[in-house]
Amino acid sequence: MLIGEVARRSGVSARMLRHYDALGLVRPTGRTDAGYREYSPDDIRRIFHIESLRSLGLSLREVGRALDDPGFTPSALVDDLIRRTRERIAAETELLGRLCRIGAAEPAGWEDVLQTVALLQALGSKSAGTRQRAALSSVEEVPVPVAALVEAALGETDPNVAGALRWALAQSGGGGLALLAEGLGAPAAEVRERAVQCIAEFPEGEATALLRDALAHPDLVVRRCAALALGARGMADAVPTLIDMIVAEANDVDAADALSALASRPGLADRIAGGLVDCLADGTVDASARRRLAQALADIPGSTATRALADLSHDDDRGVALTAAYVLGIRDTR
């Protein structure tokens, strides 16, 4: 079969067939009387084998080795192809995300595009200072798509940069809350924690509803972070979690401060004091937890807290008793 017919039937151009011939990949086994290349059925089968291997991403050199080396084992090459393909997909996915973020910014011209690209690159910089400046400038200088800010905030490990990103998100309006709510379901615990911290920066409204939902989250860290934020907003829903935090010595000082603030709201002081007393009645609570509970009772007004402190002033543990007695003395002075 002559080269033109082979090209027509195989879909491989005559120019590429000549290139294969020059490389020694497929050399026609025959020639016509006029000197034209003539391909045998075996030659044509080899052409199809070459095209099949090329479709997997092999180079022509790798194809030649695969077909001609009797000792060739494909496993290592296939593993390498898998790795290269994954890297290519990751790069293409990153490019797609960048293009989507630029499109979301609705650039009016190329100058806007270039500014947005520069800011996105700054958000992905290895320098924490550069990332922080980019987060702060995203509010007033070059608006950044909220999805890009959320992505940066959920992946940020530097506390200063993370704070700047949370602030920038809160200034951007509520557009990022839906994405942050998705972050609460992320597989990585640190991402879930960052998501609830970001939500806590948003003002009342949808953010508060998300924080209330987070009180029932399966992740304990998320529940505690939500409780602190809700306590600062005056939400009584947070009281049980805040009390548990004091017992567990998990941000117990912040939890006690939140309870103190909540206790100033009408009708909450007795409820909070009752919850603290219930914990004290639990025989499994150790001395250090009782001491923290006594300290928390210090700023809770009302007779329930006073009676509980009086009881604690006779605690078997000297440290607990002294703490309660000291707190009672302060309350009497007040």
C-alpha positions as CSV (number, residue, x, y, z in Angstrom):
1,M,0.0,0.0,0.0
2,L,1.4,3.3,-1.0
3,I,2.0,6.2,1.4
4,G,-1.0,8.2,0.3
5,E,-3.4,5.4,0.8
6,V,-1.9,4.6,4.2
7,A,-2.3,8.2,5.2
8,R,-5.9,8.2,4.1
9,R,-6.8,5.0,5.9
10,S,-4.8,5.5,9.1
11,G,-5.5,9.3,9.6
12,V,-1.7,9.8,9.9
13,S,-0.5,12.5,7.5
14,A,2.0,11.5,4.8
15,R,4.4,14.1,6.3
16,M,4.3,12.3,9.7
17,L,4.7,8.9,8.0
18,R,7.9,10.2,6.4
19,H,9.0,11.5,9.8
20,Y,8.4,8.0,11.3
21,D,10.5,6.6,8.5
22,A,13.3,9.1,9.1
23,L,13.3,8.2,12.9
24,G,13.3,4.5,12.1
25,L,9.9,4.0,13.8
26,V,8.1,2.6,10.7
27,R,10.2,1.8,7.7
28,P,8.2,0.6,4.7
29,T,9.3,-3.0,4.0
30,G,8.9,-2.5,0.2
31,R,9.4,-0.2,-2.7
32,T,7.6,-0.1,-6.0
33,D,9.5,-0.3,-9.3
34,A,9.2,3.4,-9.4
35,G,10.9,3.7,-6.0
36,Y,7.8,4.7,-4.0
37,R,7.4,3.5,-0.4
38,E,5.2,0.5,-0.1
39,Y,3.7,-0.5,3.3
40,S,3.0,-4.1,4.3
41,P,0.1,-5.1,6.6
42,D,2.6,-5.5,9.5
43,D,3.9,-1.9,8.8
44,I,0.3,-0.6,9.0
45,R,-0.3,-2.5,12.3
46,R,2.9,-0.9,13.7
47,I,1.6,2.6,12.7
48,F,-1.6,1.9,14.7
49,H,0.4,0.7,17.6
50,I,2.5,3.9,17.5
51,E,-0.6,6.1,17.4
52,S,-2.2,4.2,20.3
53,L,0.9,4.7,22.5
54,R,1.1,8.4,21.5
55,S,-2.5,8.8,22.6
56,L,-1.3,7.9,26.1
57,G,1.2,10.8,26.1
58,L,4.4,8.9,25.2
59,S,7.0,10.7,23.3
60,L,8.2,9.2,20.0
61,R,11.4,8.1,21.7
62,E,9.4,6.3,24.4
63,V,7.2,4.8,21.7
64,G,10.2,3.4,19.9
65,R,11.6,1.9,23.1
66,A,8.3,0.3,24.0
67,L,8.0,-1.3,20.6
68,D,11.6,-2.4,20.0
69,D,13.1,-3.2,23.4
70,P,12.3,-6.9,24.3
71,G,13.1,-6.3,27.9
72,F,10.9,-3.2,28.2
73,T,8.5,-3.2,31.1
74,P,5.7,-0.7,30.9
75,S,4.9,-0.3,34.6
76,A,7.5,2.4,35.4
77,L,6.6,4.3,32.3
78,V,2.9,4.1,33.0
79,D,3.5,5.3,36.6
80,D,5.5,8.3,35.2
81,L,2.7,9.1,32.7
82,I,0.2,9.1,35.6
83,R,2.4,11.5,37.6
84,R,2.9,13.8,34.6
85,T,-0.8,13.7,33.8
86,R,-1.8,14.6,37.4
87,E,0.7,17.5,37.3
88,R,-0.8,18.7,34.1
89,I,-4.3,18.5,35.4
90,A,-3.4,20.4,38.5
91,A,-1.7,23.1,36.5
92,E,-4.8,23.4,34.2
93,T,-7.1,23.4,37.2
94,E,-5.1,26.2,38.7
95,L,-5.2,28.1,35.5
96,L,-9.0,27.6,35.2
97,G,-9.5,28.8,38.7
98,R,-7.4,31.9,38.1
99,L,-9.4,32.7,34.9
100,C,-12.7,32.2,36.7
101,R,-11.5,34.6,39.5
102,I,-10.4,37.2,36.9
103,G,-13.8,36.8,35.1
104,A,-15.6,37.3,38.4
105,A,-13.9,40.6,38.9
106,E,-15.6,41.8,35.7
107,P,-12.6,43.7,34.4
108,A,-13.4,46.7,32.2
109,G,-10.1,46.6,30.3
110,W,-6.7,45.0,30.2
111,E,-5.4,47.3,32.9
112,D,-8.0,45.8,35.3
113,V,-7.0,42.3,34.2
114,L,-3.3,43.0,34.9
115,Q,-4.0,44.6,38.3
116,T,-6.2,41.6,39.3
117,V,-3.6,39.1,38.2
118,A,-0.9,41.0,40.1
119,L,-3.0,40.9,43.3
120,L,-3.9,37.3,42.9
121,Q,-0.2,36.5,42.5
122,A,0.6,38.5,45.6
123,L,-2.0,36.5,47.6
124,G,-0.2,33.4,46.5
125,S,3.3,34.7,47.3
126,K,5.7,32.8,49.6
127,S,6.2,36.0,51.5
128,A,3.8,36.5,54.4
129,G,4.3,40.3,54.2
130,T,3.4,40.3,50.6
131,R,0.2,38.3,51.2
132,Q,-0.8,40.5,54.1
133,R,-0.4,43.7,52.0
134,A,-2.4,42.1,49.2
135,A,-5.2,41.2,51.6
136,L,-5.4,44.8,53.0
137,S,-5.2,46.4,49.5
138,S,-7.9,44.2,48.2
139,V,-10.5,46.3,49.9
140,E,-9.6,49.8,48.7
141,E,-7.3,49.5,45.7
142,V,-8.1,46.5,43.4
143,P,-11.2,44.6,44.2
144,V,-10.5,40.9,44.4
145,P,-13.2,38.3,43.6
146,V,-14.6,37.1,46.9
147,A,-13.9,33.4,45.9
148,A,-10.2,34.2,45.7
149,L,-10.3,35.8,49.2
150,V,-12.1,32.8,50.6
151,E,-9.6,30.4,49.0
152,A,-6.7,32.4,50.4
153,A,-8.2,32.6,53.9
154,L,-9.0,28.9,54.1
155,G,-5.4,28.0,53.1
156,E,-3.5,30.7,55.2
157,T,-1.3,29.5,58.0
158,D,0.3,32.8,59.1
159,P,-1.8,34.3,61.9
160,N,-1.2,37.9,60.8
161,V,-2.1,37.3,57.2
162,A,-5.1,35.2,58.2
163,G,-6.4,38.1,60.3
164,A,-6.0,40.5,57.4
165,L,-7.8,38.1,55.1
166,R,-10.7,37.7,57.6
167,W,-11.0,41.4,57.8
168,A,-11.0,41.8,54.0
169,L,-13.7,39.2,53.7
170,A,-15.9,40.9,56.3
171,Q,-15.5,44.2,54.3
172,S,-16.5,42.5,51.1
173,G,-20.1,41.9,52.1
174,G,-21.9,38.6,52.6
175,G,-20.9,37.1,49.3
176,G,-18.3,34.9,50.8
177,L,-20.5,33.3,53.4
178,A,-21.9,30.6,51.2
179,L,-18.3,29.5,50.3
180,L,-17.2,29.7,53.9
181,A,-20.2,27.5,54.9
182,E,-18.9,24.9,52.4
183,G,-15.5,25.2,54.2
184,L,-17.2,24.0,57.4
185,G,-17.6,20.7,55.7
186,A,-14.0,20.4,54.5
187,P,-12.1,17.2,55.2
188,A,-9.2,19.0,56.8
189,A,-9.8,20.1,60.4
190,E,-7.6,23.2,60.1
191,V,-9.7,24.4,57.1
192,R,-12.9,24.0,59.1
193,E,-11.5,26.0,61.9
194,R,-10.4,28.8,59.5
195,A,-13.9,28.8,58.0
196,V,-15.7,29.4,61.3
197,Q,-13.2,32.0,62.3
198,C,-13.9,33.9,59.1
199,I,-17.6,33.6,59.5
200,A,-17.2,35.0,63.0
201,E,-15.8,38.2,61.6
202,F,-19.0,39.0,59.6
203,P,-21.7,41.1,61.2
204,E,-25.1,40.0,62.4
205,G,-27.6,38.3,60.1
206,E,-26.7,35.3,57.9
207,A,-23.4,34.9,59.7
208,T,-25.1,34.5,63.1
209,A,-27.4,31.8,61.7
210,L,-24.4,29.9,60.4
211,L,-22.7,30.2,63.7
212,R,-25.8,28.9,65.5
213,D,-25.8,25.9,63.1
214,A,-22.1,25.4,63.9
215,L,-22.9,24.8,67.5
216,A,-24.1,21.3,66.4
217,H,-21.1,20.7,64.2
218,P,-19.4,17.3,64.7
219,D,-16.0,19.1,65.0
220,L,-15.5,20.2,68.6
221,V,-13.1,23.0,67.6
222,V,-15.8,24.4,65.3
223,R,-18.4,24.3,68.0
224,R,-16.1,26.1,70.5
225,C,-15.1,28.8,68.1
226,A,-18.8,29.4,67.2
227,A,-19.7,29.6,70.8
228,L,-17.2,32.3,71.5
229,A,-18.4,34.3,68.6
230,L,-22.1,33.9,69.6
231,G,-21.3,34.8,73.2
232,A,-19.8,38.0,72.0
233,R,-23.0,38.6,70.1
234,G,-25.1,38.1,73.2
235,M,-26.6,34.8,72.0
236,A,-27.8,32.5,74.8
237,D,-27.4,29.4,72.6
238,A,-23.7,29.5,73.3
239,V,-24.0,29.0,77.1
240,P,-23.7,25.2,77.3
241,T,-20.7,25.0,75.0
242,L,-19.0,27.9,76.9
243,I,-19.4,26.1,80.2
244,D,-18.0,22.9,78.7
245,M,-15.0,24.9,77.5
246,I,-14.3,26.1,81.1
247,V,-14.5,22.5,82.4
248,A,-12.2,21.2,79.6
249,E,-9.8,24.1,80.0
250,A,-10.2,25.0,76.3
251,N,-9.9,28.8,75.9
252,D,-11.5,28.9,79.3
253,V,-10.6,32.5,80.0
254,D,-12.3,33.7,76.8
255,A,-15.2,31.4,77.6
256,A,-15.6,32.9,81.1
257,D,-15.4,36.4,79.7
258,A,-18.1,35.5,77.2
259,L,-20.3,34.2,80.0
260,S,-19.7,37.3,82.0
261,A,-20.9,39.5,79.2
262,L,-23.9,37.3,78.6
263,A,-24.8,37.4,82.3
264,S,-25.5,41.1,82.0
265,R,-28.4,40.4,79.7
266,P,-31.9,40.2,81.3
267,G,-32.7,36.7,82.6
268,L,-29.4,35.0,81.7
269,A,-27.5,35.4,84.9
270,D,-29.4,32.7,86.8
271,R,-29.4,30.4,83.8
272,I,-25.6,30.7,83.5
273,A,-25.1,30.3,87.2
274,G,-27.4,27.2,87.2
275,G,-25.3,25.6,84.4
276,L,-22.1,26.2,86.3
277,V,-23.6,24.8,89.5
278,D,-24.8,21.7,87.6
279,C,-21.2,21.1,86.5
280,L,-20.0,21.4,90.1
281,A,-22.5,18.8,91.2
282,D,-20.9,16.3,88.8
283,G,-18.7,14.1,91.0
284,T,-16.3,13.5,88.1
285,V,-15.2,17.2,87.9
286,D,-11.6,17.5,89.3
287,A,-10.2,20.2,91.5
288,S,-8.6,22.2,88.7
289,A,-12.0,22.4,86.9
290,R,-13.8,23.4,90.1
291,R,-11.3,26.2,90.5
292,R,-12.0,27.4,87.0
293,L,-15.7,27.2,87.6
294,A,-15.3,29.2,90.8
295,Q,-13.4,31.9,88.8
296,A,-16.1,31.9,86.2
297,L,-18.8,32.4,88.9
298,A,-17.0,35.5,90.1
299,D,-18.6,37.8,87.4
300,I,-22.0,36.1,87.4
301,P,-24.4,38.2,89.5
302,G,-27.2,36.8,91.6
303,S,-27.8,34.7,94.7
304,T,-27.3,31.4,92.8
305,A,-23.7,32.2,92.0
306,T,-23.1,33.5,95.6
307,R,-24.5,30.3,97.2
308,A,-22.3,28.2,94.9
309,L,-19.2,30.1,95.8
310,A,-20.0,29.8,99.5
311,D,-20.2,26.0,99.1
312,L,-17.0,26.0,97.2
313,S,-15.2,27.9,99.9
314,H,-15.5,24.7,102.0
315,D,-14.2,22.5,99.2
316,D,-11.9,19.6,100.2
317,D,-9.3,21.0,97.8
318,R,-7.5,23.9,99.5
319,G,-6.9,25.7,96.2
320,V,-10.5,25.6,95.2
321,A,-11.6,26.7,98.7
322,L,-9.2,29.7,98.8
323,T,-10.3,30.8,95.2
324,A,-14.0,30.7,96.2
325,A,-13.3,32.5,99.4
326,Y,-11.3,35.2,97.6
327,V,-14.1,35.6,95.0
328,L,-16.7,35.9,97.7
329,G,-14.7,38.6,99.4
330,I,-14.6,40.6,96.1
331,R,-18.3,40.2,95.7
332,D,-19.0,41.4,99.2
333,T,-16.8,44.5,98.6
334,R,-18.8,45.2,95.4
